[in-house]
Amino acid sequence: MHDLILYIQSYLDSDRTPGGAGNLFWATVYILLVFAGLSVAVIAMNWLERKILAHMQVRLGPMRVGPHGLLQPIADAIKLLLKEDIIPAEADAIVFWVAPFIVVLAAFTVFVVVPFGPTHAITDMNIGILFMLGVSSLSVLGIVTAGWASNSHYPLIGALRSSAQMVSYEVAMGLAVVSVILMTSLNEQSTGTLSMIGIVQAQLSQGEWFVFKFFPLGLIGFFIFAVAMVAETNRAPFDLPEAESELTAGFHTEYSGFRWSLFFLAEYSAMIAVSSIAVTLWLGGWLRPFPNWLNGSTWELVFALFPGVTFLLLGVMCFYNTARMPKHPLFRIQTIGLAGFGAVLALIGLILFIPEVRVRVVDIYWFSAKVAAFMYMYIWYRGTFPRYRFDQLMKVGWKILLPMGLVLLIATAVLAMRTEVWVGIVVPLWQWFVGILHSLVSSL
Amino acid sequence: MNPPVATPFFFYLLAATMIVGGILVITRKNAVHSAMALITTLLAQAGIYLMLYAPFVAGVQIILYAGGIMVLFLFVIMLINMERSVKERQFNKQWLVGIVAAAALGGLFIAVYTTTTKGKMLFPEGRMSFGEDQNTQAIASLLFDRHAGQYMFAFEIASLLLLVAIIGAVVMAKKRI
């Protein structure tokens, strides 16, 4: 028993990830925490997407279940779990059964390497980014098999579109990622890294987020990735595989109940996964904004207070809306519930002000805040852009993003070259050129 | 110190997965089932690479084979009308050649494993001692380093071959370019 406690405590002094320290207990805790956090994020995202989209279209969105529809996602989850789970008679039962699990596994496994902080990751692999790209590209297998196994036309067309789309955009995405990996090699030893934590630490040591590196090259790479990641996750305006006006629901038309909810879960966690790749690679991961401009202990303190202030503000918003609730007796439970929710949020905010908690949480806060900005963008795109036609989609992927990515990669490679290499290439070339000129002149 | 992950248990698990997957690939009548069995085999193979402390190769295996090539496989297979091939009796008219080739390959494996040249086995006794976290760098220096790099030429030739294949595919698919 004592040994066990010592084993658990031994990790707390180390400055490594649980996987890196080889501590099974903390690795399990982190896995459960990430899983729980993701589930809460997906639930929150479900509610936020409906609400924000509704407000963009001058509607109210869900208002009935709980105050301001706050309990709507839970009601939906219960509905989905209780629904009959239909397998079509002519479907390929095994493949139909396996497909949603492939998608969910792929979407959740990538979070093994997502760095929420310098030590807040389940583990740090030295092929981190390759692992993330590879495993998230497996989800297309689930989508394709789901569409095929349904043995129906709409799902099959959805699956065909999805496989073509994902394969096309993966190329441009990979080129943008490689340009970042080139940027990580700008150090004394000129060795780059593929590790997710290593990439953020490279940005820290170079004192610059990679969006601003080699301006505008970093920005272009970020743009390519930001477009490709929307296409990779099958979201509007690239949501052709599930275009509801053309294909009913695309590849998951025949799915219902629990299995459909797995697709839903996977879609949202894949969105969070690709956003966290973008945040790690270009936006400095867990690093706070303006580290050079606003430095010094005062600013450190101000930025460390952000998590608490955010939750306090959310609590205050809840209290404000509690005061605005209708004063009818029918709304009494909802009013009390909203006030209670506000109180919980405010309490979390106050806990986050405690210095011991603050220093451990501030990294996770900045990472999550940046990812949350991406999630808002996803909703914003959906509310703004009309869907692409399939030929337009292919044109954007192959004729615009891919050449841009190639030029970007070459330009980054040229700028990232070390001076010795420059000298090693340019000087011999120049001497060779001068030599030819010399022999030409002397032969005349 | 971490306990080693590469225990015999995992090796036998992955090897069994690969063999079962491989058998399923050739015995399933349905091409999509075969393709999915092949994906399982390839993923188990990536696991074997991980056990050999070659995470880079494992990552590339997942991205290229499981994530890229197999998607294209499925893409093509889905367009085929499956009903006829499922009903047809399975046949193999090349079993004699197949047996000879398999026996030759097996014999080659055994020969490689047992022959000794100048008193040394062909197989090294220990594994190459790259650190797990230097694998990517080690591969890069084998390929591209000015002094230690010995596979640069082979690598470039292989990529040229792939380029030829791509151009060939385009030429054959398009009547008018």
Interface residues (C-beta under 8 A of the other chain):
Chain A: G22 D92 I94 V95 V98 M125 N126 I127 L130 F131 L133 G134 V135 S137 L138 V140 L141 V144 T145 G147 W148 A149 L156 A159 L160 S163 A164 M166 V167 E170 T191 L194
Chain B: M1 N2 P3 N30 V32 H33 M36 I39 P55 F56 A58 G59 V60 I62 I63 A66 G67 G68 M70 V71 L72 L74 F75 M78 L79 E132 D133 Q134 N135 T136 Q137
